[in-house]
């Protein structure tokens, strides 16, 4: 860790600025900058990047920025600023892609069931766009299916966590023997075990559709892109090459 590197410092500063901006402008900032489902009227193209700099509360940004400093700093020292930024934003975009893809699956599951019951797609979308739903949908396709569709359509995603998970995977590749600790399990665990445990927990919660208020598949998406990039770089002897 040690002294903060340049890219890490600038990412952290932008996140802090955006966090204070949300304290001033509240819901308007979240409406503009969060990542919404593409069929939601609030969706804009820039949100695939801007959501990485938004955080829901103080603990959210503190955890993410601490992880950025603790795990990102040693990586940037090895890779250089440009390579680190390329990796960071690639993981963040991968996170957004998987999160949105899973939401499409859940949304279309409900939409197809309602269309199969004879309800027009345009009618369903109009109702959802107005922030509403029909209680009668529960009787047609079941509560869990409708709830998953509504959650996919209405829930906004914020946070740097997807990109951070990519950084965690990279750290586990580069410093596999480093010992880390979970707050709720104060026992040192090597990075090569620590990071897979975190990802496994997200996978279990995500597949189980456990409502924790966390976008588990966004974490998995960032970790997956991080793993693919690190595997490719390692295979091609690209790990330690700097992009200055």
C-alpha positions in Angstrom: 0.0 0.0 0.0 1.9 3.1 1.2 1.7 6.4 -0.5 -1.2 6.8 -2.9 -0.4 6.5 -6.6 -1.6 8.9 -9.2 -4.5 7.1 -10.9 -5.8 5.8 -7.5 -5.7 9.3 -6.1 -7.6 10.8 -9.0 -10.3 8.1 -9.0 -10.7 8.6 -5.2 -11.0 12.4 -5.5 -13.7 12.1 -8.2 -15.6 9.6 -6.1 -15.5 11.9 -3.1 -16.6 14.9 -5.1 -19.5 13.0 -6.5 -20.5 11.8 -3.1 -20.7 15.3 -1.7 -22.6 16.4 -4.8 -25.2 13.7 -4.0 -25.5 15.2 -0.5 -26.4 18.6 -2.1 -28.6 17.5 -5.0 -29.9 14.2 -3.7 -32.3 12.2 -5.8 -31.6 14.3 -8.9 -28.0 13.2 -8.9 -29.0 9.6 -8.4 -31.5 9.9 -11.3 -28.9 11.2 -13.7 -25.8 9.2 -12.7 -27.0 5.8 -11.4 -27.2 2.9 -13.8 -30.8 2.2 -14.6 -32.3 -0.7 -16.6 -32.1 0.3 -20.3 -35.9 0.3 -20.8 -36.4 2.5 -17.8 -37.1 6.2 -18.8 -34.3 7.3 -16.5 -31.6 5.4 -18.4 -28.9 7.4 -20.2 -25.9 6.0 -22.1 -23.3 7.7 -19.8 -24.6 5.9 -16.8 -22.6 2.8 -17.7 -19.5 4.9 -16.5 -21.0 7.5 -14.2 -22.5 4.9 -11.8 -19.0 3.8 -10.9 -18.5 7.2 -9.1 -21.8 7.2 -7.2 -22.3 5.7 -3.7 -25.4 5.2 -1.6 -24.1 6.1 1.8 -20.9 6.9 3.8 -20.0 3.3 4.6 -20.4 2.3 1.0 -17.9 4.8 -0.3 -15.5 4.3 2.7 -15.3 0.5 2.1 -14.8 1.0 -1.7 -12.2 3.7 -1.4 -10.3 1.9 1.2 -10.2 -1.2 -1.1 -9.2 1.0 -4.0 -6.2 2.4 -2.0 -5.2 -0.8 -0.3 -5.4 -3.1 -3.4 -5.1 -0.7 -6.3 -1.9 1.1 -5.1 0.5 -1.9 -5.4 -1.0 -2.8 -8.8 -0.6 0.7 -10.2 3.0 0.7 -9.0 3.7 -2.4 -11.1 1.5 -1.6 -14.1 1.8 2.1 -14.4 -1.1 4.6 -14.5 -2.5 3.8 -18.0 -2.6 0.1 -17.6 -4.2 0.4 -14.2 -6.9 2.7 -15.6 -7.6 0.4 -18.5 -8.0 -2.5 -16.1 -10.1 -0.6 -13.6 -12.6 0.7 -16.2 -12.7 -2.6 -18.1 -13.8 -4.4 -14.9 -16.3 -1.6 -14.2 -17.8 -2.0 -17.6 -17.9 -5.8 -17.3 -19.7 -5.4 -14.0 -22.4 -3.2 -15.6 -22.7 -5.6 -18.5 -23.4 -8.7 -16.4 -25.6 -6.8 -14.0 -27.7 -5.5 -16.9 -27.7 -8.9 -18.7 -29.1 -10.6 -15.6 -31.7 -7.9 -15.2 -32.8 -8.4 -18.9 -33.2 -12.1 -18.1 -35.4 -11.4 -15.0 -37.3 -8.7 -16.8 -38.1 -10.8 -19.9 -39.1 -13.7 -17.7 -41.9 -11.7 -16.3 -42.7 -9.9 -19.5 -43.0 -13.1 -21.5 -45.3 -14.6 -18.9 -47.6 -11.6 -18.9 -47.6 -11.4 -22.7 -48.4 -15.1 -22.8 -51.5 -14.3 -20.7 -52.7 -11.9 -23.3 -51.4 -8.5 -22.0 -49.8 -6.3 -24.6 -46.1 -5.5 -24.2 -46.7 -1.7 -24.8 -49.4 -1.7 -22.1 -47.0 -3.3 -19.6 -44.2 -0.9 -20.5 -46.4 2.1 -20.2 -47.5 1.0 -16.7 -43.9 0.4 -15.6 -42.7 3.7 -17.1 -45.2 5.5 -14.8 -43.7 3.9 -11.8 -46.7 1.6 -11.3 -47.7 -2.0 -11.7 -51.0 -4.0 -11.7 -51.8 -6.1 -8.6 -53.6 -8.4 -11.0 -50.2 -9.5 -12.4 -49.6 -11.5 -9.3 -52.6 -13.6 -9.9 -51.5 -14.3 -13.5 -47.8 -15.2 -13.2 -47.0 -15.4 -9.5 -45.6 -12.9 -7.0 -41.9 -13.9 -7.3 -41.8 -13.6 -11.1 -43.5 -10.2 -11.0 -41.3 -8.9 -8.1 -38.1 -9.9 -10.0 -39.3 -8.1 -13.1 -40.2 -5.0 -11.1 -36.9 -5.0 -9.3 -35.0 -5.4 -12.5 -36.9 -2.4 -14.1 -36.9 -0.1 -11.1 -33.7 -0.6 -9.2 -30.7 1.7 -9.9 -27.1 0.5 -9.5 -24.4 2.7 -7.9 -20.9 2.2 -6.7 -17.3 1.3 -7.7 -17.7 -2.2 -6.3 -17.6 -4.0 -9.7 -14.3 -2.3 -10.6 -13.0 -3.0 -7.1 -13.8 -6.7 -7.4 -11.7 -6.7 -10.6 -8.9 -5.1 -8.6 -9.3 -7.7 -5.9 -8.9 -10.5 -8.4 -5.8 -8.9 -9.9 -4.3 -8.5 -6.4 -5.0 -12.2 -5.7 -3.1 -13.0 -9.0 -0.2 -10.8 -8.2 0.1 -11.2 -4.4 -1.5 -14.6 -3.9 0.3 -15.3 -0.6 -0.6 -11.9 1.0 -2.7 -12.4 4.2 -6.0 -10.5 4.5 -8.8 -10.4 7.0 -12.6 -10.2 6.8 -14.1 -7.8 9.4 -16.5 -10.4 10.6 -13.9 -13.2 10.5 -10.7 -11.7 12.1 -8.5 -14.6 10.9 -5.7 -14.0 8.3 -6.5 -15.6 5.0 -4.3 -15.7 2.0 -5.5 -13.6 -0.9 -5.7 -16.6 -3.2 -8.4 -18.0 -0.9 -9.9 -14.7 0.4 -11.0 -13.3 -2.9 -12.7 -16.6 -4.2 -14.6 -16.7 -0.9 -16.0 -13.2 -1.4 -17.0 -14.0 -5.0 -18.6 -17.3 -3.9 -20.7 -15.5 -1.3 -21.9 -13.1 -4.0 -22.7 -16.0 -6.4 -24.7 -17.8 -3.7 -26.7 -14.7 -2.8 -27.1 -13.7 -6.5 -28.4 -17.1 -7.7 -30.6 -17.4 -4.6 -32.0 -14.0 -5.4 -31.4 -12.9 -1.8 -32.5 -9.4 -1.2 -29.5 -7.8 0.5 -29.6 -4.4 -1.3 -26.4 -5.3 -3.1 -26.0 -5.9 -6.8 -24.3 -9.3 -6.4 -24.0 -10.0 -10.2 -22.3 -6.6 -10.6 -19.6 -7.8 -8.3 -19.3 -11.1 -10.2 -19.1 -9.3 -13.5 -16.2 -7.1 -12.4 -14.4 -10.2 -10.9 -15.0 -12.2 -14.1 -13.5 -9.5 -16.4 -10.7 -9.1 -13.9 -10.0 -12.8 -14.0 -10.1 -13.1 -17.8 -7.8 -10.1 -18.2 -5.3 -11.4 -15.6 -5.4 -14.9 -17.1 -4.7 -13.5 -20.6 -1.9 -11.2 -19.4 -0.3 -13.9 -17.5 -0.5 -16.4 -20.4 1.1 -13.8 -22.7 3.8 -12.7 -20.2 2.0 -9.3 -20.0 1.5 -9.0 -16.3 4.5 -6.9 -15.4 4.7 -4.7 -18.4 4.1 -1.1 -17.6 1.9 1.4 -19.6 3.3 4.7 -18.6 
